[in-house]
Each structure stands twice: as C-alpha cells, then as structure tokens.
C-alpha cells in the first residue's frame, strides 16, 4: 500500500468532479471516482492514469453503494484522506410541482449520500487522525432561485454537516468545508437553463470551483474550517 494521499470524489466523471480530479492528480493523489455511469469514469481513469485511479459505478444515495465506494478506496489504496461530496441532482420544480418522488430523489443524492459517505469514511479518518471533507453546496442556500425549493433545502443540510464534522473531528485532525458556488458551466446547469437565460459569462468554470476545493484541502482555508464558502463568477 502507498502512503500517497487518497481522495474519493463522487460525481467524478465530469464537471467539477473531473476538474478536481485533474488538479489533485497533479499533486500526486490517488483517486477513487464514483458515479452512476461507468463510461465517463473509465474515460477519466484513462486520462488520469489507471494506476492512480479506481472507478466505482455506484448510486451513492443508497447506503450499500456509499459503503462500497469507501471500501473500494481502502481495498485498493489502504486509506482515505479526502472525501469530496460532489454528486448532485438539481431538477427545477416550483413548490406546487414538488412531489414526494422528487423530494426522495433530491434529498437522496444531495443530502443522504454525503451523510452516508461521511459516516463510512469517519472511522478511517479518525483512525488516521487526519482527513478533509468537502461538501459541494450551492449559492442557493443563501439566496434560492425560484424552482430550487427542494434542491436548495437539500444542499443547506450539507453546510451544517461540514460544521458538525469540523467541530466533532477537531481532536482527530479532521477538517471540513462546504463550498457553495453560483452558476457553474456544467451539463447539470444546462439541463435547467439555456445560455440565453444564464449566459456563459455569468458562470464559473468547473476549474474555478476545483481550485477552491484544492485550496481547502491543502490548508489555505484552514481559518475557515467548518464554514460555508460562497463563490460566484462575480466574486471569483
């Protein structure tokens, strides 16, 4: 087993997840990428290097799949140093169109999945007496866009999870941050908003958010351990 640091990235086959994987690979991290579709994960592994990358096709909104992702990191690399809860689901739906099924989907991937993964990683991080947890949130937790009733609420939970992790993990050397970007130029954004409504000039690039994630991991934001860090194209 290697002593090189290991990062789990959910939603690691595209967008912010893949951009973060590239930046961590440049820092010699070993990577465990998860996502629902295997093909993008394998393409990412081919780019980043199969020797440093483990791919796990999984639905992390399911407890068994979340546990499998963490166990895959331990089996392949022997450790977990960083957990990046990046996978998200953001259907646009007004309150009067918010069904129980939609709530299950939105809270499943945005709230319960990070909680399952944190709980599965926690014994390994406390045993190492070190670790970093990054939750991807949204600027909408401060100012929700109409139609993001469920999504913004589901993401608000991960802001509090980060604060809880930072407080409870302080004695074990565990740090945690929630990163809350505004519009990011990704397929998930474009599934809801055409460029005519949200122009690319008003959007962050995935690499912008990835750079902030890596800055948190590498200690530049340690004075804000436990905080929600908001970033937008205007502020970034």
Secondary structure, DSSP 8 states (H G I E B T S, - for coil): ---S-EEEEETTTSHHHHHHHHHHHTTT-EEEEEES-HHHHHHHHHHH-GGGEEEEE--TTSHHHHHHHHHHHHHHHS---EEEE-------B-GGG--HHHHHHHHIIIIIHHHHHHHHHHHHHHHHT-EEEEEE--GGGTS--TTBHHHHHHHHHHHHHHHHHHHHTGGGTEEEEEEEES-BSSHHHHHH--TTTS-GGGSB-HHHHHHHHHHHHTTTTGGGTT-EEEE-TTT-
